[in-house]
Each structure stands twice: as structure tokens, then as C-alpha cells.
């Protein structure tokens, strides 16, 4: 039986994030201004054709799923990668730290600058519409942040975890990861996340705070030909 997180994008866009979806019962995507994620209901020919119809020419999208990614003739991959999907083995504790504050739209440009520098994954100025983000500022600068992205029934994704190079080594990513995962657990949900399988340091960090490997995942950045 397929797990709800085997197709995390599809199962977010057809449930808790349906309000952010464009598409139909065969292929959907988040509005491009929010995050460039798209997915199909299955890998059959009808679903793949629907994906091709959904993407305008030259527009890119990111696909993530446990199964090998299939593409219609009209769409080609510009890059691919292997990910690990990790899930919290036990509910994370609720932690408190006076340095942590909720980020708002007033922080969006600084958040985008931090994400552009550290590259934790796709991030846009409208990422705050998907879930809460939290950060720590030092000397008036956003030093680190973490938040929530995709949501499925009973699950929320820990995402956007990053620390400015000037402030690494102080445990800020660890603190914010536990903080956000604890908030997810407090709602009765299971926290999960994605990381590149080559990012050994990040994987060790997440293992040390209680995440375990659930599945390897395939990611492709794709584009529709003109």
C-alpha cells in the first residue's frame, strides 16, 4: 500500500493545500508565485498529458516522489537529484527560547536573501502562505530560520532550515528544527522533511534530534519545451 508521503506534493495539493492548487484530478501544481512544485495523480499516460497541459512553455516545475519520475514527451528534466525523506520517530518536545520569533511578511525579503544564499530548497516571497516560519536574529540580521511547507492529513513538512554562514556553529539550525517539529507534534501531527542524500551533515543533524529515514525520493526539475 502506498504511503501518503510517497507523493507528498500531490497529497498536499489534493487535501490541506488544495486552496493553493491549479490543475485537475490528474495533475496539479502550486501557484507559481508560491512554490514551483507540481505532481501527477499517477504515472499513467493520461496523468502525464495533464501535466504537460498544466505547464506553460519554458516554465519550470519541481517534481518529488518515491517512484521513478516519468515525463511526457513535451517535458524534459533540466536537473535531477536523489533525496531522503525523514520522519520524526517520536513526537518532538515543545521548546522555548526567547530568541525565537515568528517571521512575518515584513521579514520576507530578508528570508528570501537568506534562502538564496544558503539554498535550503525552493523558496519564494509567498512561502509564508503555506505555513508558519520562525527565526533568530542577531545584531539586527536574520541569522537562521525554519518553517513549515507541505501539509497532508496528519503530517506537516519541516522546511527552509538554514543558517547564515556568519552564524554557523552555534546550534541555531538544530534549535529551530526542534522548535518547529515540536509545534507540529503539539497539533497531533507527524513532522517530516526532505534533504539531499549527499548532505551528510544535515542528515546527521536530523538523526540526532529524532528523525529517521522513511524513504528515498526522486526529484526532478522539469521544463516544458516551447
Long-range contacts (C-beta under 8 A, 24 or more apart in sequence): 3-66, 3-214, 3-215, 4-152, 4-153, 4-154, 4-155, 5-66, 5-85, 5-87, 5-152, 5-155, 5-192, 5-214, 5-215, 6-65, 6-66, 6-67, 6-215, 7-39, 7-65, 7-66, 8-64, 8-65, 8-85, 8-150, 8-152, 8-157, 9-37, 9-38, 9-39, 9-63, 9-64, 9-65, 9-150, 10-39, 10-40, 10-41, 10-65, 11-152, 12-150, 12-151, 12-152, 13-39, 14-41, 15-151, 15-152, 15-153, 16-151, 16-152, 16-153, 17-130, 17-150, 17-151, 20-129, 20-130, 22-54, 23-50, 23-54, 24-50, 26-50, 26-51, 27-51, 27-53, 27-54, 28-54, 29-54, 29-55, 29-61, 32-59, 33-124, 33-126, 34-124, 34-126, 34-127, 34-129, 34-130, 35-122, 35-123, 35-124, 35-126, 35-127, 35-130, 35-149, 36-60, 36-61, 36-62, 36-122, 37-61, 37-62, 37-63, 37-64, 37-122, 37-150, 38-62, 38-63, 38-222, 39-63, 39-64, 39-65, 43-67, 43-70, 45-72, 48-72, 51-75, 52-224, 55-222, 55-223, 55-224, 56-224, 57-224, 57-225, 57-226, 58-223, 58-224, 58-226, 59-223, 59-224, 60-221, 60-222, 60-223, 61-221, 61-222, 61-223, 62-122, 62-219, 62-220, 62-221, 62-222, 63-218, 63-219, 63-220, 63-222, 64-194, 64-217, 64-218, 64-219, 65-217, 65-218, 66-215, 66-216, 66-217, 66-218, 67-218, 68-218, 69-218, 69-219, 69-220, 71-220, 71-222, 74-224, 74-225, 75-222, 75-223, 75-224, 75-225, 76-222, 76-223, 76-225, 77-220, 77-221, 77-222, 78-221, 78-222, 78-223, 79-220, 79-221, 80-218, 80-219, 80-220, 80-221, 81-196, 81-219, 81-220, 82-196, 82-197, 82-198, 82-216, 82-217, 82-218, 82-219, 83-194, 83-195, 83-196, 83-197, 83-216, 83-217, 83-218, 83-219, 84-194, 84-195, 84-196, 84-197, 84-203, 84-213, 84-215, 84-216, 84-217, 85-192, 85-193, 85-194, 85-213, 85-214, 85-215, 85-216, 85-217, 86-192, 86-193, 86-194, 86-195, 86-203, 86-206, 86-207, 86-211, 86-212, 86-213, 86-214, 87-190, 87-191, 87-192, 87-211, 87-212, 87-214, 88-181, 88-184, 88-185, 88-190, 88-191, 88-192, 88-210, 88-211, 89-210, 89-211, 89-212, 90-210, 91-182, 91-185, 92-178, 92-181, 92-182, 92-184, 92-185, 92-191, 92-209, 92-210, 93-178, 93-182, 93-185, 94-182, 94-183, 94-185, 94-186, 95-175, 95-178, 95-179, 95-182, 97-136, 97-175, 97-179, 99-136, 99-137, 100-134, 100-135, 100-136, 100-175, 100-176, 100-179, 101-134, 101-135, 101-136, 101-137, 102-132, 102-133, 102-134, 103-128, 103-133, 103-134, 103-135, 103-142, 103-145, 103-147, 104-128, 107-133, 107-135, 107-142, 110-141, 110-142, 111-135, 111-142, 111-145, 111-160, 113-142, 114-142, 114-145, 114-162, 114-164, 115-160, 115-162, 117-164, 117-165, 118-162, 118-163, 118-164, 118-165, 119-162, 120-159, 120-160, 120-161, 120-162, 121-159, 121-160, 121-194, 123-160, 127-160, 131-156, 132-180, 132-183, 133-160, 134-176, 134-179, 134-180, 135-176, 136-172, 136-175, 136-176, 138-167, 141-166, 143-167, 143-172, 144-172, 144-173, 144-176, 145-176, 146-173, 146-176, 146-177, 146-179, 146-180, 147-180, 148-180, 148-184, 154-188, 154-189, 154-190, 155-189, 155-190, 155-191, 155-192, 156-184, 156-187, 156-189, 156-190, 156-191, 156-192, 157-191, 157-192, 157-193, 157-194, 158-184, 158-191, 158-192, 158-193, 159-193, 159-194, 161-193, 161-202, 173-205, 174-205, 174-208, 174-209, 177-205, 177-206, 177-209, 178-209, 181-209, 181-210
